[in-house]
């Protein structure tokens, strides 16, 4: 099933979703809209005490789909942290953008929690949770460049402190 979680605030063509049958990140139209700078989505499907069928997806303008780097490594995790609010950074205030936070609009009726739903896998109903974010801008490449510059400057400052 396609589960939408974000829509571009600038146009009608910028929807983001997860296909929970194929465990894939998808666009609700033919591809990304011209305003999409970043997309992050996480789907959790616990199978047992230490097993999770879930995935994390990252999409960056000009780069497409990227696998998240190992924890605390690489700019991809800096992007994920900034998009999801997990790390603080100076906002590139001179570049217009809007973050659309989207937990899936699906509501688990038993728990009444948004973003929670059940999916059928190998004859068993499993609990699932979807969280996602889309960052949109009239100039997504400029936003990306400003963020990359900020992340590199922050990293360089930390290296000089040590």
Secondary structure, 3 states (H helix, E strand, C coil): CEEEEECCCCCCCCCEEEECCCCEEEECCCCCCCCEEEEEEEEECEEECCEECCEEEEEECCCEEECCCCCCCHHHHHHHHHHHCCCCCCCCCCCCCEEEEEECCCEECCCCEECEEEEEECCEEEEEEEEEEEEECCCHHHHHHHHHHHHHHHHHHHHHHC
